[in-house]
Amino acid sequence: MPQEMYKQATPYIPSKGESYMSAQQLMHFRNILEGIKFELGQDIDRTVHTMQDEATIFADPNDRASQESDMALELRNRDRERKLIKKIEETIAKIDTGDYGYCESCGVEIGLKRLEARPTATLCIDCKTLDEIREKQVAK
C-alpha cells in the first residue's frame, strides 16, 4: 500500500541552477510525506472500525480460527504501517532541521530520484548497498 502512495505524486523537476534541497524541493517532499501519513492514518482508522463491526463469535471452531487468523494478519499490517508513520514523522523532523536529503552515514546527497522512490530514505545508494551486503554476511 505505501508504495502505491509514493507513485501518486508527480516527480519533482528542479529548475536550471536550483540548489539541492531548495525550499521548493523540501516542500514537495513534505507534501508527499504528509499525504502518505494521512492515508495510512485513514487505513488504520478504517481497520479499527471494520474489526469492531466484524467481531462475530462463530460457533464453528474453523470459522473462528479463520477469523482470528485474518485479524492477526490485519493487525500485523497495521503495526507495520504504524512504524512507517513514526518513520515519516522522523523524516519530517529532518526536513524541519535541514538534515533531509543527506546520507546519515557519509553525508553526501541522497539524490532526488532516490527520494522520489523512497521519501523516507536515510542512506545514499552506496551506503545502503554496503549495509545490505553486511546484513547478508551476518545472516550466513
N, C-alpha and C positions, 0 to 999 in steps of 0.2 A: 504493500500500500504506500509507504513513504516514497519509494522510488517513483511511483506514478505522479506524486505531487511535485517532485523535483522537476519533472519534464513539462509541467504546465506553464512554467514561467518562460518568457521569451528571453533567449540568451542576451547577455549584455554585450554590446559592441562599443568599445571605447572610441572616443573621437581622437583624431590625429593629435599626438603630443600630450594626451591625457596621462597624468601620472597614475601609477599603480595604487589601488585602494583610495581613489579620489572620493570625495563626498558623494558623488552620484553612484559610484560602484558600491560603496558601503550601504547606501540607501536601498539599492537594488537587492543586495543580499539580505539586508534586514527584512525587507518586504517578503522575500522568499521564505526566510526562516519563520517569520511571524505567521505567514499563511499556512505553512506546514504544521506549526504548533496549534493553530486554531482548528485545522481539520482533524488532527489527532485528538484534541480535546473533545470535539464533537463525536468522534468514533467511540471514545471511552464512555461518554455520557449515554450514547445510544446502546452500548453493550450493557451497561448497568440497568437501563430501563427494560431491555429485552430479557435479560436474565430474571428480573423481578416478575415480568409478565409471564414468562415461560416456566416459572418454578412450579412444576407439577409433580405430585407424588404418584409414580407409576406402581401398579400392583405387580407387574411382571418384572422380575429382577433384571432380565436382559435389557428391557426398556430403560430401567433406572440406571443401569451401568452405562448404557449408551449415552444417556443424557448427562451423567456425571463426567464421562469422557469428553463430550463436546464442550461442557462448561470449563473443564480443566484446560483444554486446548485454547479456548477463548480467553481465559484468564492469563495464560502464558503469553499469548499475543498482546494482550493489553499491558502486561508488565513490560514487555519489550518496547511498546510504544511509550510507556511512562518513562522508561530510561532514555528514550530518544528525546522526549520533551525536556528532560533535565539537560541533555547534551545541547539541545537547541538554546536553552536559557544560558548555558555557559558560553556558547558561541556568540550570542547577542551581547553578553557582557564583554567579550573580547572586542566586538565592534565598538562598544562604548569607550573602552580603554585605548583603542588604536592598535591593538595587537592582532586583529583579524587579518587573515590572508598571508601570514608569515609562518613558516615551519617552526614548531615548538622545539625541534631537535637541533637544526642547523641555522635557523634564522633567515633562510632565503625565501623568496616569494613562492607561494604555493602555485599560483597561476589561476587566471580567470576560468579557463576551461575545466580544470580540476575542481574548482569551487562550484562551477555550474553543475557538474556531475554529482558532487557531494559537498553541499554547502557547509557541512559540519567538519570537513577535513581539517586536521591539525598538523599533518605532516606533508611535506613535499613528496612527490612520487618516488624520488630516490630513497629518502629515509623510510618511507612506507614499504618499499620493496625490501630493503635491508631488514626491517622489522619482521616482515613475513618470512624471510629466509631464516632468521633467528628462531622464530616460532616453530618452523618445520624441524630445525635441528634439535630443539629441546624436546619436541614431541616424539622423536625417534627412540 
